Amino acid sequence: MPVKQRHVDGKPLARNKGIQVSAVVDGKVVEDTSRKSHRKLSTYFTKFIVPLLLTIVSFYLRYYELGANNTIVWDEAHFAKFGSFYNRHTFYHDVHPPLGKMLCGLSEWLVGYDPSENPDYNFESGSAYPEQINYFGMRLFQVCFSSLLAPISWLTCQSLNVNLPTSYLISLMICLESSFIVLGKFVLLDSFLFIFTATTFLCLAQVHRYRSFEGKSRKQTYYLILLGLSIGCVCSVKWVGLFVTAVVGIYTIIDLWVKFWDTNFSWIKYAKIWFKRIICLIVIPTSLYILFFRIHLGLLYLPGDGSGSMNTLFQANMAATDIMAQPRYVQLNDEITLRSQGMNSNLLHSHQQVYPGGSNQHQITTYGFKDTNNVWKISNPRSGNELSGFLKDGDEIRLLHILTQGNLHSHEVPGHVSKSYREVSGYGSEEVGDAKDDWIVEIVSQLHSSNATYADLYENDSYFKECVHPVSTTFRLRHKVLGCYLGTTGKSYPIWGFQQGEVVCLDAPPIDSIGSILNTAANWNIETVEKTTFEADKNYGYPKSSFFKDFIQLQRSMAASNNALTPDPSKNDSIASSWWQWPLMLGGIRMSGWSPHVRKYYMFGNPFIIWFTTLCLPLYFATLAIIAFKWRHQTLYLDEYSLWKIFMTGIVPFLGYAFHYLPFIIMGRVTYFHHYMPALYFAIFMCGFSIDQITSSWNKFLRAVVFALLYAVTIFFFVLFSPTCLGMTGPAEAYRYINWLPAWEFSIYTPINESAKLFIPFVKDNLSSIIFKFPSVFNSS
């Protein structure tokens, strides 16, 4: 035991940084070494031992029987396939930015994936992996990544100075959340999204931790840079990363506002703070986001299924391109394909199907794949102004669809998706039609050949500028009668239109205005000349593709594809779910085949964690109300440190939860259970804050009992429902003891009062199995 504190000159010795003084010998302070050793051991335990244990447990739960199911599990059909495209170097199109899929490709490359051994293998859902593909190694890469989620949450708690019992609760919940585990076992994007979301929150916590050292310590600048890098990464995996970026933005605005009213305010110092944040939180993330797209385009240099979503120049500059040499001019009766330069940059298309309403004429769409329904013939207009020579600026034309023999037509009929625009349809025939079949060509811009000699010889006169050239000329088609322009909206038709791009007649800004640069919805170019009497000009070299134009086009295409992911009322999507179902745990997703002969995985949360975090939402608001009430009535003193701590441990997690959850309420796209997981991560922090505040005034014993009970129930529910994430073997009916709700579809619905008789013996058997099987797990795969 430490001895009593001695006095010198009648005054007690002041404690030196919390060190207990035991004696004064020859005028020197002698420390209590037992307390010092205890503090060192405690610090070592919380800094190193706890995160290491969390990592080991997280790794084990994801590694467990990792290779037992050798089939394509759930969205591995997409993301393992997208990863393979980087190794094949073939272009693809997807709704998400490329970082996560490049990491999937990296995992395949690291384990020796060779696409030449299975050139036709396309990662079909439910199919077995070929023997040459090391799917276990690909999944292990994901396991190593996702296992860091729990230790990151612990480090975040420590950075926020959350007390130990609450830190243990938060980290334990994140470690034993079934949905995090099952999503971390397979070749998916979710592991990367969760990790970078968590590191963004961690870096924000560290930035705040050193906010009082602004300009005095390099650590804050270091963490600001890391925060910017983390933002760049999370936004480069999915656009959902913008939600946690918004949390950082709100914190930064409040922090800058508080610093503006600092008593030692200096404009020079304040300007430096702004500059640092602009560089770290805007320039670095944006540059990193663009860099990943640069790498993405550099790796995918061969044509693939997705290259049809890109502009013609990009395709023409790809290796082994299918945009071959063509004539430099087009004329009457030439058969061509036209590509939009708007958000939905696909080919102008028509087919035999008609609109279900409106004019009931042939549908006009944009389509991302090349087929014969994209071919149009340049014909004389109905006006009688016949074409002569090459197609030029100001010419009147009629476009006849080759297969349907309908004319490109518009009239005073509202669009089918965008009601404010006019419908464009396929109408009549070569003989049947009217003046509303006529369109006027307006040239927007011309690009010169990449062959400088060719450009000097043939592209410097006025005749070149006034003629329409394949690929290199951007033009509009103005309806002669209505005055509107043929254009795309970036939206898609419902299932009756095969979810192809909407084409309408819309208003467009003047060609020479700034608006025309930003709004390219009415811009088109000729992609190919399918039939003509001219020979191809083999001396011509297509203009070079601009990376920044390609980058912007990719963003537009991704946005258009996201808009197209809307629920189809005529189609039963059995795995889709609504936002209100997620906090109540009303459902899950079967991730694999449900045969008794395969290991089955069900995307499902730990019911206690999800239900308890949902229950804590009203407690959270009640806690804030009580704090505000006490503060207003001066029964609670809140200094600056206390206010910031409430903000960082309570308000910031709420913002993270709200930003990751509320948008899905108004979002028009189809939604699934895993969309709730980033919000759940922040909900667990909110839950910890609520419990900590509610129990803070309780006696130590009662508080310890509450936390111990929460730890025990979390572990118990994980063990009970662990088959959903660790894998279910044998017939699904064997797991009816935990299928408590009709919405849960992994087994037969069994009310909890009946299932209690079944799960008690099962828990006894499986608890020992999970614990004692640990050493053999590393040999099982």
Buried (B, 14 or more C-beta within 10 A) or exposed (E): EEEEEBEEEEEEEEEEEEEBBBBBEEEEBEBBEEBEEEEEEEEEEBEEEBBEBBBBBBBBBBBBBBBBBBBBBBBBBBBBBBBBBBBBBBBBBBBBBBBBBBBBBBBBBEBEBEBEEBEEBEBEBEEEBEEEBBBBBBBBBBBBBBBBBBBBBBBBBBBBEBEBBBBBBBBBBBBBBBBBBBBBBBBBBBBBBBBBBBBBBBBBBBBBBBBEEBEEEEEBBBBBBBBBBBBBBBBBBBBBBBBBBBBBBEBBEBBEEEBEEEEEEEEEEBEEBEEBBEBBBEEBBBBBBBEBBBBBBEBBBBBBBBBBBBBBBBBBBBEEBEBEEBBBBBBBBBBBBBBBBBBBBBBBBBBEBBBEEBBEBBBBBBBBBBEEBBBBBBBBBBBEBEBEEBBBBEBBBBBBBBBBBBBBBBBEBBBBBBEEBBBBBBBBEEEEBEEBBBBBBBBBEBBBBBBEEBBEEBBEEEEBBBBBBBBBBBBBBBBBBEEBBBBBBBBBBBEBBBBBBBBBBBBBBEBEEEEBEEBBBBBBBBBBBBEBEBEBBEEBBBBEBBBEEBBBBBBBBBBBBBBBBBEEEEEEEEBBBEBEBBBEBBBBBBBBBBEEEBBBBBBBBBBBBBBBBBEBBEBBEBBBEEBEEEBEEEEEEBEEEEEBBBBBBBBBBBBBBBBBBEBBEEBEBBBBBBBBBBBBBBBBBBBBBBBBBBBEEEEEEEBEEBBEEBBEEBBEBBBBBBBBBBBBBEBBEBBBBBBBBEBBBBBEBBEEEEBEEBBEEBBEEBBEEBEEEEEEBEEEB
